[in-house]
Amino acid sequence: MRHNRGVRIDTTDLADVLVLTPEPHRDERGLFTRTFDADEFDAHLGSPGAAARFVQDSQSRSVGGVIRGMHGRLGRGEAKLVRCAHGAVHDVLVDIRPGSPTFGRQQAFRLDDETFRHLYVPPGFLHGFQALTDVADVCYRIDRPHDPSEDIGVRWDDAHLAINWPTPPTIVSPRDASAGDWAALLAAIGA
Ligand SMILES: Cc1cn([C@H]2C[C@H](O)[C@@H](COP(=O)(O)OP(=O)(O)O[C@H]3O[C@@H](C)C(=O)[C@@H](O)[C@H]3O)O2)c(=O)[nH]c1=O
């Protein structure tokens, strides 16, 4: 654990995944919190210029119970910074980096608009989440422009992954409903 200008940084059960927890300034109006600071981020990673590589910033809105995932990316993958700007989500990561000490392992995190904790996810992970509130807005930065031809994924209810979702899903996209299983993913990434 390391503190840097009001942001707590914790390691996780998954190699190289970090949880960043800011300390929002709260007053009678509400609150103010920084959600990203390039200098801090580069210092945290010990990698000058890393922050500048986050070239796309996206936001999705989900109704309660929606599951999105489990999504990954071929090629050199993509790094992500993930946070929940409104509501709460049950966020799940799976390490799909062959050779990683935590290959095949998964971890779940609650991301919400109370703690503002967010995740740094390096390339080589599956990512998905379930909305825990009536409305849940997830914002994420990625370090490569989206390219649908590199989309890979595993079904949210894959038997091997056996992800313990909080509730049965209310809605799953057609793409996610027809995603392949863990064995197909291993074949796709050559693991
Ligand atoms: C992800 C993405 C989608 N789109 C388009 C494609 C489609 O028409 C529409 C909705 O896309 P999807 O159904 O793939 O959106 P969604 O299921 O929310 O996909 C996202 O899920 C979470 C779990 C992630 O980790 C993200 O990286 C991303 O894969 O938006 C973009 O134009 N740019 C993007 O970066």
The ligand as an SDF file (V2000), in Angstrom:
LIG
                    3D

 35 37  0  0  0  0  0  0  0  0999 V2000
  -16.6490   -0.7310  -26.2630 C   0  0  0  0  0  0  0  0  0  0  0  0
  -17.1020    0.1800  -27.4250 C   0  0  0  0  0  0  0  0  0  0  0  0
  -18.3150   -0.0290  -28.0430 C   0  0  0  0  0  0  0  0  0  0  0  0
  -18.6890    0.7560  -29.0610 N   0  0  0  0  0  0  0  0  0  0  0  0
  -20.0120    0.5440  -29.6830 C   0  0  0  0  0  0  0  0  0  0  0  0
  -20.2370   -0.8470  -30.2240 C   0  0  0  0  0  0  0  0  0  0  0  0
  -21.7220   -1.0620  -30.0240 C   0  0  0  0  0  0  0  0  0  0  0  0
  -22.4480   -0.5110  -31.0990 O   0  0  0  0  0  0  0  0  0  0  0  0
  -22.0430   -0.2510  -28.7900 C   0  0  0  0  0  0  0  0  0  0  0  0
  -22.1350   -1.1020  -27.5270 C   0  0  0  0  0  0  0  0  0  0  0  0
  -20.9500   -1.8950  -27.4560 O   0  0  0  0  0  0  0  0  0  0  0  0
  -20.8480   -3.1490  -26.4920 P   0  0  0  0  0  0  0  0  0  0  0  0
  -22.1410   -3.8720  -26.4520 O   0  0  0  0  0  0  0  0  0  0  0  0
  -19.6340   -3.9300  -26.8860 O   0  0  0  0  0  0  0  0  0  0  0  0
  -20.6160   -2.4490  -25.0800 O   0  0  0  0  0  0  0  0  0  0  0  0
  -20.2440   -3.1130  -23.7110 P   0  0  0  0  0  0  0  0  0  0  0  0
  -20.8570   -4.4760  -23.6230 O   0  0  0  0  0  0  0  0  0  0  0  0
  -20.5230   -2.1640  -22.6460 O   0  0  0  0  0  0  0  0  0  0  0  0
  -18.6610   -3.3290  -23.8480 O   0  0  0  0  0  0  0  0  0  0  0  0
  -17.8150   -2.9610  -22.8010 C   0  0  0  0  0  0  0  0  0  0  0  0
  -17.9710   -3.9000  -21.7430 O   0  0  0  0  0  0  0  0  0  0  0  0
  -17.1150   -3.7020  -20.6420 C   0  0  0  0  0  0  0  0  0  0  0  0
  -17.3240   -4.8690  -19.6860 C   0  0  0  0  0  0  0  0  0  0  0  0
  -15.7120   -3.4810  -21.0080 C   0  0  0  0  0  0  0  0  0  0  0  0
  -14.7710   -3.8860  -20.3260 O   0  0  0  0  0  0  0  0  0  0  0  0
  -15.4740   -2.6130  -22.1920 C   0  0  0  0  0  0  0  0  0  0  0  0
  -14.1230   -2.6880  -22.6120 O   0  0  0  0  0  0  0  0  0  0  0  0
  -16.3810   -2.9400  -23.3190 C   0  0  0  0  0  0  0  0  0  0  0  0
  -16.0370   -4.2000  -23.8630 O   0  0  0  0  0  0  0  0  0  0  0  0
  -20.9920    0.7250  -28.6600 O   0  0  0  0  0  0  0  0  0  0  0  0
  -17.8900    1.7720  -29.5320 C   0  0  0  0  0  0  0  0  0  0  0  0
  -18.2280    2.4840  -30.5060 O   0  0  0  0  0  0  0  0  0  0  0  0
  -16.6830    1.9910  -28.9270 N   0  0  0  0  0  0  0  0  0  0  0  0
  -16.2660    1.2310  -27.8830 C   0  0  0  0  0  0  0  0  0  0  0  0
  -15.1440    1.4720  -27.3220 O   0  0  0  0  0  0  0  0  0  0  0  0
  1  2  1  0
  2  3  2  0
  2 34  1  0
  3  4  1  0
  4  5  1  0
  4 31  1  0
  5  6  1  0
  5 30  1  0
  6  7  1  0
  7  8  1  0
  7  9  1  0
  9 10  1  0
  9 30  1  0
 10 11  1  0
 11 12  1  0
 12 13  2  0
 12 14  1  0
 12 15  1  0
 15 16  1  0
 16 17  2  0
 16 18  1  0
 16 19  1  0
 19 20  1  0
 20 21  1  0
 20 28  1  0
 21 22  1  0
 22 23  1  0
 22 24  1  0
 24 25  2  0
 24 26  1  0
 26 27  1  0
 26 28  1  0
 28 29  1  0
 31 32  2  0
 31 33  1  0
 33 34  1  0
 34 35  2  0
M  END
$$$$
